[in-house]
């Protein structure tokens, strides 16, 4: 065991040292938080990606086709699932403090929103309740066939999303004690310099922007133990580390889902034919025969189908 463990430990130590001693990051001191948003509209405006579209039109158009652009709405399966989590989870948990929608707080919704809307931490509890009410109203309008109202409410829900400034600002710097904290006037990417935008006049380097760990913040390792009620949804990053990287894999999420796929910021998975072909090898063999079942039923025609699936992805399938 020692012959295997010691080199592995050395590799892990070298990797951690490399990440911790990165000198390229250009964060800064932790800033005082902005006043909390009090409405959906206010929170959506704070993270509105349309302001990036003028200069980054192609990336914006790609992003608009992604599920990041509707991270609460989903396919639109996600929004109703949030309501299910409330009805079948929060309202049934004896110590959650939630008996009615009026009891819901930001902390309650973080079991979903840690990944689906991490910026919700910048809003008041009233916004959490407004989100729930809006989803419920949208579901009701959809059931009743009120298409105009449903479309209007759907746009409101979709205005809250994982947009440009979630990845390129608020979650761009991971090792904050070394890299610093994201600065509100800065867009983080692969270069530094001036940035032609009134709200974000600076560009700076985010060391982990092209690394899988950036995605691992949401597409994570399992239970979110920092929450009062740890939830387990996405475990992709854990699977990637321990089933792919540990066996010699070296590609990042970004390499497969953005570069090799040609999808760019339209990061897709099972809904895209290219990604399906990259992820799975499927073979099907079929044969027919006649089988004598018993004296009463006699000889019956029988079909045998053998389906084999080989996972070529760098993580378990399916997952989130």
N, C-alpha and C positions, 0 to 999 in steps of 0.2 A: 504493500500500500504506500510506503514512504516514497518509493521511486516514482509513483504516479502523482502523489499529493504535493510534494515539494515543488516541482516545476510548475504545476498548476497554480499553486499559491503565489509563486514568483510572478507568473503572468498577470494574475489578478492585481497583485500589488503594484506592478509596473503600470498597468492600465489606470488604476485609481490615482497613482501619483501623477501620471500624464494629465489626467482630467483636472486634478486639483491645482496643478502648477501652470495651467495655461495662462500666458501673459497677454493674449491678444484681445481679451474681452474689454469692453469699454462701458461697463456699467458705472454706477456711482453710489453714493450713500442712500440709505433707505429714506424715501421722501414721505412727508406727511400725506396721508390719504386725502383724496378729494372728498367734498361733501357727498354723502350717499345719494344716489339717484332715487327719486320718489315715485317715478312712473315708468312703465314700459318704454314709452316714447323717449324719455330722458336717457335711460340706459342704452337703448338702441342707438340714439344719436351719438353717444360717447364712443361707440364702437362701430360706427357706420363705415362700411367699406367702399361706398360709392365715391368717396373723396379720393380714393386711390385710382379710380378707373381712368381718369384723364391721361395719366402717364403709363399706367400698367394695364392697358386695355385687354391684351391677350390673357394675362394671368387672371384678370377679373372675370372674363368670360368663362375661362376654365373653372374657376372657383364657383361661379353661379350654378354650374351643373353638378356640383359635388354635394354630398350630404352635410358637409361642414356648413354650407350656406343655409341649411335648414336643420340645424342640429337638435332643436326641440321638436319641430314638426315631424321630421323623419320622412318616411317613404309614402304616406304619412302615418306610420305605425307608432312612432316614438311618443307623440303627444298623448294618445289614449293609454299607453303603457304607464305614463307618469300618473295619470288618474287612477289606474289600477293599483299602483304602488301606494297611493294615498288611501284608497278604499279598502284594499286587502292587506295593507301593511300598517301605515301610520295610525289609522283609526282603530285598528284592532290590537295594536301593541299597548299593553296596559300602562306603560310609563312614558309614552311619547308626549303626552299632554295634548294630543290632537283628537278631539271629539267632533269637531266641525271645521269646515274650511277656514273659518275666522280664526282658528287657533294656529294655522300654519305659519311658520317663520322661514326665513332664509335657511337657517341651519337644518330644518326638516327637509327642505327640498335638495340640500346638497348631496343626499344619497344618490340623486340622479344628476344634479347640476354641477357637481365637481368636475364632470367631464362634458356634459352637454351644454353647460353655460357657466364656466368658472367665474366670469365677471359678475355673476349674481351677488357675489360677496361685496360688491361695491354698491349694493342697493338696499333699501329698507325692506322690512317685512311686508309692508304694503305692496311692494312690487311682486313679492312671492305670491301673495294672495291674488293680485291682479292677473298674474300668469295663469294660475289655476282657474280663475273665473273665466278668462278668455278661452282657454282650452275647452272648458265645459260648454260655453256658449257656442263655440265652433262645432263641437260634436252634436249639440242639439239642433243647430241650423242645418247641418248635413243630414241628420236623420229625418228632419221635417221637409227636406227638399228645398230649403230657402237658399238657392245657389248664390245670390248676390251677397247676402249676409255672411254666408260661409266663406266666400272668397275674400271678403273684407277682413274677417277675423283671421283667416289663414295668413294673410299678408302681415297682420300684426304679430302673429306667432313667429312667422319666418323672419321678422325684423330682428329677432334675437338669435344670434348664431355664432359660430366659430369663424370670425372674420379675420381680415389681415392683421389687425393690431393685437389679436389674441396670441397668434404665433410669432409675430414680428415685434412685439413689445412686451406685453404683460407676462408671457410665459417663455420668453426667448432666452433668458439667462437662468441657468439651473443651479450652478454652484455659486451662490450669491456671496458667500463669505470671501471668495477669491475673485470672482468675475464682477462682483458688484450687483446692485439692484437696477432693474430697468428704469430708465429716466423718461419722464413723460414727454419730453420734446424730441425723442430719438426713435428712429426706425432701425431695427436690428436685422442685419443680413450678413453678407460676406465681404462687404467693403466699408470703408469709413470715409467721411467727408461731409460736404453740405448736401442738403436734401431740399428740393424745391417744393416745399409745402409749408404753409403758414403754421399749422399746428405741430408739425414735426420737421423742424429745420435742420436736423442732424441725422447722419447715418453712422452706425457703428457696427462692429463685428460681434456676432453671437457665435461662440466656438462650437456649440452643439447643434446649430441650426440644421446641419446636414447629417446629424447622427440619430440613430434610432431612439436614443434616450429622450429626445425632444418629444417624439410621439408617445413614448412610454409614460409620459405624465398623465395621459388620459387612457390610452390603450394599454392598461397597466398590468400589475402583477397579481391582482386579486383583491381581497378585502381592503377597504380603505380604513385602516385601523385608527386614523386620526379623528374619525367621526365618532359621535356618541353611539351610533348604531352602524357599525361597519357593514357595507354592502359589497357584494361581489358580482361584477358584471363582466367587464373586459379583463382578460388575462393574457392578452397577446404578447405583451412585452416579456412577461415571465416565460411563456412558451418559447419565444424567440431566443432568450438568453440561455435557457437550460436544455432546449431540444435542438436548436440550430447552431448558435454560436459555440456552445460547448462541444459540438461535434465538428467544428472546423468551419462553419459558415461565416462569411465575412460581409455579405451585402447588408445594406441598411434598408429601412422601410422606404426611404426616399428614392433609393436606387431602383427598387422594383415598382413602386406605386406611382412614381412621378417620371423618372428618366427612361427606363427601359420600356415602360408601357406607352410612353409618348403622351400621357394624359396630363402631365404638368400638375397644376393646382386642382385639377378635376380628379382628385385621388379616389379611385374606385376600388371595389373588391368584387363580390359575387355578382353584381349587376352588370359588369362589363365583360364582354366576350374575350377580349385580350387577356384580362386578368384571370379569367376562368381557365383559358388555355395554358397560361403560365403556371397556374397553381396545381392543376390536376392532370394526370394521365388516366384515362378511362378506357378499359377494354371490355367488350361484351362478346361472349360466345354463346351460341344457342344451338340446340339440336333437338330433333324430335325422335320419338320412339313409341313403340307399342308395349304396353305393360299389362300382364294378366293379373288383375287385382284379386279376384276370387271367383268361385264357381258361379255365383249368382250374377255378378256384374260383368264377368267375362273380361275380354281384352279391351283396354282403353287406350286412346291416343294420349301421349304425354309430352309436354315440352319442358326442357331443362335450360334455364338461362343462368349463365355464370357472369357476374359483373365484378370486375376488379377495379379498385380506385387506388391510385398511388399519389400521395401528397408530395408535391415538389416545392411547396411554399416554405418560407422560413419560420413557420409557426403552425399551431394547430388550426384545423378547419372543422367546423365553423367557430367563430368567435366575434368579438366586437372591439 
